[in-house]
């Protein structure tokens, strides 16, 4: 009998101990329970917008966690896109401008110039000075500098970033009564919050939450636009075939098949919608300093036949290969696509937005192999004009960038993926000031810039590209808060500043890194108000939000620029 009582007492003590530990853990940081993490605001993503949203959350007095699929933060801004697409710089305010101020502080120190003197840098970019001493901003920078600035933001604000954490897209999100309760990552961690911000380029959290979205181009009739849908024979940039180039493996013989990368599909009528998206590429950081360059590697599956079309372009007399070797500090470049055949892997990304993680990795690797093969081909193949090859061999990958990734960028340029269909949809009518934008939370100013979307054979039997459009607004335009929030019936505690609600062509302007940072900050301000007022993000009082954004030095109207 006493043995039985002793056993019962042991059980009672054990039970009390377990309950006490559980209650103690509940009163302390969620770090006490490794797989449970909670905060007022959960930011999913490692992009520039994610970092800035988290910083604003702290400034607004909220707890925040950044759940990042990426190990290195900053997205494209730290992934090679250092020649910033700014548009009208006066429209860039708040923490976005603070980022470029911190870059300026870095380069204002002589120790930052280790591969060239500060006085040797041309200091020109995007039609204006790159290093603006008067406004204490720097708009052109090296990848590792941008990453360090983002890391400084994280450190200075004591923000917790959980890296290499991938949303369980199939069954990880818990939603109740139109609210996200929590989501799980593939590692088994659970994240709960009051408001969630999807700051990824892909919009995975948004999609998992059952929010409506679009992939591809809308027909012009959907939003009463001119520049959406198919846009064949548009020549806004130089990214088309300016001479008649034969598309067949043996010129003049269709029966031999098309050269690599040319679609068999016939081109649809202009303004027709489709599920195709503008091409992706890697923004390359190159160097022409012999002490700081690495020869372009030869991919394992290198196939020179993939670049036969480029040979024909060179044979036609085209010599613009080096046009977009845009110079950034320390004798490096931010090298982007240029011309009819370049780093854009046209037509090879259509299923990326909705693809599984495994398929996305394959698509990213395909883009890497294509682009590495292209660099190796132009540097070494005897079919490339000698003067181009010789000049190309003065260049290589920058040895001091992306040192843990073979000096290759870690971030594919996801120019567009999913786009939410939210409370309101930004369209070219907003960008071109054909209507007044309600409830502005930031501004854009860059041209509606879509890269090529497909490569096809014309009715005359020649190869041509389609989808490259560039239409500039006359002045900066507003972006509505309604474009950042889903329809209320779909989700009441999610804000989406990157894969926001926009038509394809309007997104071509909005998709600039300074704008993403602007919208990330505005998203966090709105999230904080929603938390304080215990209301849906769609119910946030705009006048209240506007007052806070102005205090944060966001630019919300053209009058503030003039």
C-alpha positions as CSV (number, residue, x, y, z in Angstrom):
1,X,0.0,0.0,0.0
2,X,2.8,2.4,0.9
3,X,4.6,1.6,-2.3
4,X,1.4,2.5,-4.2
5,X,1.1,5.8,-2.4
6,X,4.8,6.5,-3.1
7,X,4.3,5.9,-6.8
8,X,1.3,8.1,-6.8
9,X,3.2,10.9,-5.0
10,X,6.1,10.6,-7.5
11,X,3.6,10.9,-10.4
12,X,2.0,13.9,-8.7
13,X,5.3,15.6,-8.2
14,X,6.3,14.9,-11.8
15,X,3.0,16.2,-13.1
16,X,3.4,19.4,-11.1
17,X,7.0,19.8,-12.2
18,X,5.9,19.5,-15.9
19,X,3.1,21.9,-15.5
20,X,5.3,24.4,-13.7
21,X,7.9,24.2,-16.4
22,X,5.3,24.7,-19.1
23,X,3.8,27.8,-17.3
24,X,7.3,29.2,-16.7
25,X,8.2,28.8,-20.3
26,X,4.9,30.5,-21.3
27,X,5.9,33.6,-19.2
28,X,9.3,33.9,-20.9
29,X,10.6,34.4,-24.4
30,X,9.4,32.0,-27.0
31,X,13.1,31.0,-27.4
32,X,12.5,28.8,-24.3
33,X,10.5,26.5,-26.6
34,X,12.7,26.1,-29.7
35,X,9.8,25.2,-32.0
36,X,7.4,28.0,-30.9
37,X,8.2,31.6,-31.9
38,X,5.8,34.5,-31.5
39,X,5.8,38.3,-32.0
40,X,3.5,41.1,-32.7
41,X,4.6,41.2,-36.4
42,X,6.0,38.2,-38.3
43,X,7.9,39.2,-41.5
44,X,8.4,36.4,-43.9
45,X,11.3,37.0,-46.4
46,X,14.9,38.1,-46.5
47,X,14.6,40.9,-49.0
48,X,15.3,44.6,-48.6
49,X,11.6,45.2,-47.9
50,X,11.7,42.5,-45.2
51,X,14.6,44.2,-43.3
52,X,13.1,47.6,-43.5
53,X,9.6,46.4,-42.4
54,X,11.3,44.8,-39.4
55,X,13.2,48.0,-38.5
56,X,10.0,50.0,-38.7
57,X,8.2,47.5,-36.5
58,X,10.8,48.1,-33.8
59,X,10.5,51.8,-34.2
60,X,6.8,51.5,-33.8
61,X,7.2,49.7,-30.5
62,X,6.3,46.2,-31.7
63,X,8.0,42.9,-31.3
64,X,9.0,41.4,-34.6
65,X,10.6,38.3,-36.0
66,X,12.1,38.0,-39.5
67,X,11.6,34.5,-40.9
68,X,14.0,34.4,-43.9
69,X,14.4,31.5,-46.4
70,X,17.7,33.2,-47.3
71,X,20.8,33.0,-45.3
72,X,22.1,36.3,-46.6
73,X,19.7,39.2,-46.3
74,X,18.9,42.1,-48.6
75,X,17.6,40.3,-51.7
76,X,18.6,41.9,-55.0
77,X,20.1,45.0,-53.3
78,X,22.8,42.8,-51.8
79,X,22.7,40.3,-54.6
80,X,24.3,42.3,-57.4
81,X,21.8,45.0,-58.2
82,X,24.0,47.9,-57.0
83,X,23.3,50.2,-59.9
84,X,20.0,51.3,-58.4
85,X,17.0,51.9,-60.6
86,X,15.9,55.0,-58.8
87,X,13.9,57.1,-61.1
88,X,13.2,60.5,-59.4
89,X,15.3,60.3,-56.2
90,X,13.2,63.0,-54.5
91,X,10.3,60.5,-54.2
92,X,12.4,58.2,-52.0
93,X,12.0,58.9,-48.3
94,X,11.9,57.3,-44.9
95,X,14.1,54.2,-44.1
96,X,14.6,53.6,-47.8
97,X,16.5,56.9,-48.1
98,X,18.2,56.0,-44.8
99,X,19.6,52.9,-46.5
100,X,21.2,55.0,-49.2
101,X,22.5,57.5,-46.7
102,X,24.2,54.6,-44.8
103,X,25.8,53.5,-48.1
104,X,27.0,57.1,-48.5
105,X,28.6,57.1,-45.1
106,X,30.5,53.9,-46.0
107,X,31.9,55.3,-49.2
108,X,32.7,58.7,-47.6
109,X,35.4,56.9,-45.7
110,X,38.6,56.6,-47.6
111,X,39.1,53.0,-46.3
112,X,36.2,51.9,-48.4
113,X,38.2,52.4,-51.6
114,X,40.5,49.5,-51.6
115,X,40.7,48.8,-55.4
116,X,40.6,52.4,-56.7
117,X,40.8,55.9,-55.3
118,X,37.6,57.7,-54.5
119,X,38.7,60.4,-56.9
120,X,39.0,57.9,-59.7
121,X,35.4,56.8,-59.5
122,X,33.3,58.4,-62.3
123,X,30.5,59.1,-59.9
124,X,27.9,59.1,-62.6
125,X,24.8,56.9,-62.8
126,X,21.2,57.0,-63.8
127,X,21.6,60.5,-65.3
128,X,22.9,62.0,-62.1
129,X,25.7,61.8,-59.6
130,X,26.0,58.5,-57.8
131,X,27.5,59.9,-54.6
132,X,25.4,62.9,-53.7
133,X,27.3,64.8,-51.0
134,X,24.7,67.5,-50.8
135,X,21.9,65.0,-49.9
136,X,24.4,62.6,-48.3
137,X,23.2,59.6,-50.3
138,X,24.9,57.0,-52.4
139,X,22.9,55.2,-55.1
140,X,25.5,52.9,-56.6
141,X,27.4,50.3,-54.5
142,X,29.0,46.9,-54.1
143,X,27.0,43.9,-53.1
144,X,28.9,43.2,-49.8
145,X,28.4,46.8,-48.8
146,X,24.7,46.6,-49.1
147,X,24.6,43.4,-47.2
148,X,26.6,45.0,-44.4
149,X,24.2,47.9,-44.2
150,X,21.3,45.6,-43.9
151,X,23.1,43.6,-41.2
152,X,23.8,46.9,-39.4
153,X,20.1,47.7,-39.5
154,X,19.4,44.3,-37.9
155,X,22.1,44.7,-35.3
156,X,21.3,48.3,-34.4
157,X,17.6,47.4,-33.8
158,X,18.3,44.1,-32.0
159,X,16.1,42.2,-34.5
160,X,16.0,38.4,-34.5
161,X,16.4,36.9,-37.9
162,X,15.8,33.2,-38.3
163,X,17.6,32.2,-41.5
164,X,17.2,29.3,-43.9
165,X,13.6,28.9,-42.7
166,X,11.3,27.9,-45.5
167,X,7.5,28.1,-45.3
168,X,5.8,24.7,-45.4
169,X,3.6,25.8,-48.3
170,X,1.4,22.7,-48.5
171,X,0.2,22.3,-44.9
172,X,2.1,24.7,-42.7
173,X,-0.3,27.7,-42.5
174,X,-3.1,27.8,-39.9
175,X,-5.9,30.2,-40.6
176,X,-9.1,30.8,-38.6
177,X,-12.0,33.2,-39.2
178,X,-10.1,34.9,-42.0
179,X,-6.9,35.4,-39.9
180,X,-3.5,33.8,-40.1
181,X,-2.9,32.2,-36.7
182,X,0.5,30.8,-37.4
183,X,2.7,29.1,-40.0
184,X,5.3,26.3,-39.9
185,X,8.6,26.1,-41.7
186,X,10.1,22.9,-43.1
187,X,12.5,22.8,-40.1
188,X,9.5,22.3,-37.8
189,X,9.4,25.7,-36.2
190,X,6.0,27.5,-35.7
191,X,5.6,31.2,-35.9
192,X,2.5,33.0,-34.5
193,X,1.8,36.7,-34.7
194,X,-0.9,39.4,-34.7
195,X,-0.1,40.7,-38.2
196,X,2.0,39.0,-40.9
197,X,4.0,40.7,-43.7
198,X,4.9,38.7,-46.8
199,X,8.0,40.4,-48.1
200,X,9.2,37.7,-50.5
201,X,9.7,38.1,-54.2
202,X,7.5,35.0,-54.8
203,X,4.5,35.7,-52.5
204,X,4.5,32.2,-50.9
205,X,2.9,33.2,-47.6
206,X,0.2,35.2,-49.5
207,X,-0.6,32.2,-51.7
208,X,-0.6,29.8,-48.7
209,X,-3.1,32.0,-47.0
210,X,-5.6,31.6,-49.9
211,X,-5.3,35.2,-51.2
212,X,-6.1,35.8,-54.8
213,X,-3.2,36.5,-57.1
214,X,-2.2,36.8,-60.8
215,X,0.7,35.2,-62.7
216,X,1.4,36.6,-66.1
217,X,0.0,39.4,-68.2
218,X,-3.5,40.7,-68.2
219,X,-5.3,41.6,-71.4
220,X,-5.4,45.3,-71.9
221,X,-9.2,45.2,-71.4
222,X,-8.9,44.0,-67.8
223,X,-7.8,47.3,-66.4
224,X,-8.3,49.5,-69.4
225,X,-4.6,49.7,-70.3
226,X,-2.5,50.2,-73.4
227,X,0.8,48.5,-72.6
228,X,-0.3,45.2,-71.0
229,X,-0.6,41.8,-72.7
230,X,1.4,40.9,-75.8
231,X,3.4,43.8,-77.2
232,X,4.9,42.6,-80.5
233,X,6.9,45.0,-82.6
234,X,7.4,47.5,-79.7
235,X,10.9,49.0,-79.8
236,X,11.2,51.0,-76.6
237,X,14.7,49.7,-75.8
238,X,17.5,48.1,-77.9
239,X,16.6,44.6,-76.8
240,X,15.3,43.3,-80.1
241,X,16.8,41.9,-83.3
242,X,17.6,45.0,-85.4
243,X,18.4,42.9,-88.5
244,X,16.9,39.9,-90.1
245,X,18.3,36.8,-88.3
246,X,17.5,33.3,-89.5
247,X,16.1,31.2,-86.6
248,X,16.9,27.7,-88.0
249,X,19.8,25.4,-87.2
250,X,20.7,25.3,-90.8
251,X,19.8,28.8,-92.2
252,X,16.9,28.6,-94.7
253,X,15.9,25.1,-93.7
254,X,13.0,25.0,-91.3
255,X,13.1,21.2,-91.3
256,X,16.3,21.3,-89.3
257,X,14.6,22.8,-86.3
258,X,14.9,26.1,-84.4
259,X,18.0,27.3,-82.6
260,X,18.0,27.0,-78.8
261,X,15.7,29.3,-77.0
262,X,13.3,30.1,-79.8
263,X,9.6,29.2,-79.2
264,X,7.6,27.2,-81.7
265,X,4.5,29.1,-80.6
266,X,2.9,31.6,-82.9
267,X,2.7,35.1,-81.5
268,X,-0.7,36.2,-80.2
269,X,-2.4,39.5,-81.1
270,X,-1.3,42.6,-79.2
271,X,-2.9,43.2,-75.9
272,X,-3.7,39.5,-75.4
273,X,-3.2,38.2,-71.9
274,X,-1.2,35.1,-71.1
275,X,0.5,33.3,-68.2
276,X,4.0,34.4,-69.3
277,X,6.4,36.6,-67.2
278,X,9.3,38.8,-68.0
279,X,12.7,37.1,-68.1
280,X,15.0,36.6,-65.2
281,X,18.8,36.8,-65.0
282,X,21.6,37.2,-62.4
283,X,23.0,40.7,-61.9
284,X,26.7,40.1,-62.3
285,X,29.4,41.7,-60.2
286,X,32.5,41.7,-62.4
287,X,36.0,43.2,-62.0
288,X,38.7,44.2,-64.5
289,X,41.3,44.4,-61.8
290,X,43.7,41.5,-62.3
291,X,44.2,41.2,-58.5
292,X,40.5,41.0,-57.8
293,X,39.0,38.9,-60.6
294,X,38.3,35.2,-61.2
295,X,38.1,33.8,-64.7
296,X,34.6,32.9,-65.9
297,X,34.1,29.3,-65.0
298,X,33.0,26.7,-67.6
299,X,29.8,25.0,-66.5
300,X,29.8,21.2,-66.3
301,X,27.0,20.9,-68.9
302,X,28.4,23.6,-71.1
303,X,26.9,23.5,-74.7
304,X,28.1,26.1,-77.2
305,X,25.2,25.3,-79.4
306,X,23.0,27.3,-77.0
307,X,24.7,30.5,-78.1
308,X,24.6,30.0,-81.9
309,X,22.0,32.8,-82.1
310,X,24.4,35.2,-80.5
311,X,27.0,34.3,-83.1
312,X,24.6,35.3,-85.8
313,X,23.9,38.6,-84.0
314,X,27.6,39.3,-83.9
315,X,27.9,38.3,-87.6
316,X,25.3,40.9,-88.4
317,X,27.6,43.6,-87.1
318,X,26.1,44.1,-83.6
319,X,28.8,45.3,-81.1
320,X,26.9,46.5,-78.0
321,X,28.0,43.6,-75.8
322,X,29.6,45.8,-73.2
323,X,26.9,48.5,-73.0
324,X,25.5,47.4,-69.6
325,X,28.8,46.8,-67.8
326,X,27.7,49.6,-65.4
327,X,30.5,50.7,-63.2
328,X,30.2,50.6,-59.4
329,X,32.9,51.4,-56.9
330,X,36.3,49.6,-56.8
331,X,36.6,48.8,-60.5
332,X,33.5,46.5,-60.5
333,X,30.3,46.3,-62.4
334,X,26.6,45.6,-62.0
335,X,26.2,43.9,-65.3
336,X,22.7,43.6,-66.6
337,X,21.0,42.2,-69.8
338,X,21.5,44.3,-72.9
339,X,20.6,43.7,-76.6
340,X,18.7,40.9,-78.4
341,X,20.7,38.0,-76.9
342,X,22.1,38.5,-73.5
343,X,21.9,37.4,-69.9
344,X,18.1,37.3,-69.8
345,X,17.1,33.6,-70.1
346,X,14.0,34.4,-72.2
347,X,11.0,32.1,-71.8
348,X,12.6,29.8,-69.3
349,X,10.8,30.9,-66.1
350,X,7.1,30.7,-66.8
351,X,6.3,28.1,-64.1
352,X,8.7,29.5,-61.5
353,X,6.1,31.5,-59.4
354,X,3.9,28.5,-58.5
355,X,6.6,25.9,-58.8
356,X,7.7,23.6,-55.9
357,X,10.9,24.5,-54.0
358,X,12.6,21.6,-55.8
359,X,11.6,22.9,-59.3
360,X,12.5,26.4,-58.4
361,X,16.0,25.2,-57.5
362,X,16.2,23.5,-60.9
363,X,15.1,26.7,-62.7
364,X,17.6,28.8,-60.7
365,X,20.4,26.3,-61.7
366,X,19.3,26.4,-65.3
367,X,19.6,30.2,-65.3
368,X,23.0,30.0,-63.6
369,X,24.3,27.4,-66.1
370,X,23.0,29.4,-69.1
371,X,24.6,32.6,-67.9
372,X,27.9,31.1,-66.9
373,X,28.0,29.3,-70.2
374,X,27.3,32.6,-72.0
375,X,30.2,34.3,-70.2
376,X,32.5,31.4,-71.0
377,X,31.4,31.3,-74.6
378,X,32.0,35.0,-75.3
379,X,35.4,34.8,-73.6
380,X,36.6,31.7,-75.4
381,X,34.7,30.6,-78.5
382,X,36.4,31.3,-81.8
383,X,33.1,32.2,-83.4
384,X,32.9,35.3,-81.3
385,X,34.7,38.3,-82.9
386,X,38.3,38.5,-81.8
387,X,38.0,42.1,-80.4
388,X,35.0,41.1,-78.3
389,X,36.8,38.0,-76.9
390,X,39.9,40.0,-76.1
391,X,38.0,42.7,-74.3
392,X,36.0,40.1,-72.4
393,X,39.1,38.5,-71.1
394,X,39.9,41.7,-69.3
395,X,37.0,40.9,-67.0
396,X,36.1,38.2,-64.5
397,X,33.9,37.6,-61.5
398,X,34.8,39.9,-58.6
399,X,37.0,37.8,-56.2
400,X,35.9,39.6,-53.1
401,X,32.1,39.3,-53.7
402,X,29.9,36.3,-52.9
403,X,32.9,34.5,-51.5
404,X,30.9,31.6,-50.1
405,X,29.1,31.0,-53.5
406,X,32.0,30.8,-56.0
407,X,31.8,34.6,-56.5
408,X,28.4,34.1,-58.1
409,X,25.3,36.0,-56.9
410,X,23.0,34.1,-54.5
411,X,19.9,35.9,-55.8
412,X,18.2,35.3,-59.1
413,X,16.6,38.5,-60.4
414,X,12.9,37.6,-59.9
415,X,11.5,40.5,-61.9
416,X,8.0,39.4,-61.3
417,X,6.3,36.3,-59.9
418,X,2.9,36.3,-58.2
419,X,1.0,39.6,-58.0
420,X,-1.8,39.9,-55.4
421,X,-5.3,40.9,-56.5
422,X,-6.2,43.0,-53.5
423,X,-8.5,45.8,-52.3
424,X,-7.3,47.9,-55.1
425,X,-5.1,47.2,-58.2
426,X,-2.3,49.5,-59.3
427,X,-2.4,49.9,-63.1
428,X,-0.8,52.0,-65.8
429,X,-3.6,54.5,-65.2
430,X,-2.1,55.2,-61.8
431,X,1.5,55.3,-63.1
432,X,0.6,57.6,-65.9
433,X,-1.6,59.8,-63.7
434,X,-4.8,59.1,-65.6
435,X,-6.6,58.9,-62.3
436,X,-6.2,60.0,-58.7
437,X,-4.7,57.4,-56.4
438,X,-6.5,57.0,-53.1
439,X,-4.7,56.5,-49.8
440,X,-1.0,56.8,-51.0
441,X,1.6,55.1,-48.8
442,X,4.6,55.6,-51.1
443,X,5.6,56.7,-54.5
444,X,7.2,55.2,-57.6
445,X,8.8,57.0,-60.5
446,X,10.7,54.6,-62.7
447,X,9.5,53.7,-66.2
448,X,7.0,50.8,-66.7
449,X,9.9,48.5,-67.6
450,X,9.1,44.9,-68.7
451,X,12.0,42.8,-70.0
452,X,11.4,40.4,-72.9
453,X,8.9,37.6,-72.3
454,X,9.2,35.4,-75.4
455,X,11.4,34.7,-78.5
456,X,9.5,33.7,-81.6
457,X,9.6,33.4,-85.4
458,X,7.9,36.2,-87.3
459,X,5.5,35.7,-90.2
460,X,8.5,36.7,-92.4
461,X,10.5,33.8,-91.0
462,X,13.0,35.7,-88.8
463,X,13.7,35.5,-85.1
464,X,12.3,38.3,-82.8
465,X,11.8,39.1,-79.1
466,X,8.6,40.2,-77.6
467,X,7.6,41.8,-74.3
468,X,10.2,44.5,-73.8
469,X,8.3,47.7,-72.9
470,X,9.5,51.0,-71.4
471,X,7.0,53.8,-70.8
472,X,8.0,56.5,-68.4
473,X,5.6,58.5,-66.2
474,X,5.9,62.3,-66.5
475,X,6.4,62.6,-62.7
476,X,6.3,60.4,-59.6
477,X,3.0,58.6,-58.9
478,X,1.4,57.4,-55.7
479,X,0.9,53.7,-54.7
480,X,-2.3,53.0,-52.7
481,X,-2.5,51.3,-49.4
482,X,-5.3,49.2,-51.0
483,X,-2.6,47.6,-53.2
484,X,-0.8,46.3,-50.1
485,X,-3.8,44.5,-48.5
486,X,-5.9,41.5,-49.6
487,X,-9.6,41.6,-49.9
488,X,-11.1,41.5,-46.4
489,X,-13.0,38.3,-47.0
490,X,-9.7,36.5,-47.9
491,X,-7.4,37.6,-45.0
492,X,-7.6,40.3,-42.4
493,X,-4.0,40.3,-40.9
494,X,-1.7,40.0,-43.9
495,X,0.1,42.9,-45.7
496,X,2.0,42.3,-49.0
497,X,4.5,45.1,-49.9
498,X,6.5,43.2,-52.6
499,X,4.0,40.9,-54.5
500,X,1.5,43.7,-54.2
501,X,-1.7,44.1,-56.1
502,X,-0.7,45.4,-59.5
503,X,-1.2,44.8,-63.2
504,X,1.8,43.3,-65.0
505,X,2.8,46.5,-66.7
506,X,2.4,48.8,-63.7
507,X,4.5,46.3,-61.7
508,X,7.3,46.9,-64.2
509,X,7.7,50.3,-62.6
510,X,6.8,49.5,-59.0
511,X,9.3,46.6,-58.8
512,X,12.3,48.7,-57.9
513,X,14.3,48.1,-54.7
514,X,13.9,51.6,-53.3
515,X,10.1,51.3,-53.7
516,X,10.0,47.9,-52.1
517,X,11.8,49.4,-49.0
518,X,9.3,52.3,-49.0
519,X,6.4,49.9,-49.1
520,X,8.0,47.6,-46.5
521,X,8.1,50.5,-44.0
522,X,4.6,51.6,-44.8
523,X,3.3,48.0,-44.3
524,X,4.9,47.8,-40.8
525,X,3.4,51.2,-39.9
526,X,-0.1,50.0,-40.9
527,X,0.5,46.6,-39.1
528,X,1.3,48.5,-35.9
529,X,-1.9,50.5,-36.1
530,X,-4.0,47.4,-36.7
531,X,-2.5,45.8,-33.7
532,X,-3.0,48.8,-31.5
533,X,-6.6,49.2,-32.6
534,X,-7.3,45.5,-32.6
535,X,-8.7,45.7,-36.1
536,X,-8.3,44.2,-39.6
537,X,-5.6,45.7,-41.8
538,X,-8.3,46.7,-44.2
539,X,-9.9,48.9,-41.4
540,X,-6.8,50.9,-40.6
541,X,-7.7,54.6,-40.5
542,X,-5.8,56.2,-43.4
543,X,-5.5,59.7,-41.9
544,X,-3.9,58.1,-38.8
545,X,-1.5,56.1,-41.1
546,X,-0.7,59.1,-43.2
547,X,0.3,61.2,-40.2
548,X,2.7,58.5,-39.0
549,X,4.2,58.1,-42.5
550,X,4.8,61.8,-42.8
551,X,6.5,61.7,-39.4
552,X,8.6,58.9,-40.8
553,X,9.6,61.2,-43.7
554,X,7.8,59.1,-46.3
555,X,7.0,61.0,-49.5
556,X,3.4,60.7,-50.4
557,X,2.6,63.3,-53.1
558,X,4.2,65.1,-56.0
559,X,3.7,68.4,-54.2
560,X,6.3,67.3,-51.6
561,X,8.8,66.7,-54.4
562,X,8.2,70.0,-56.3
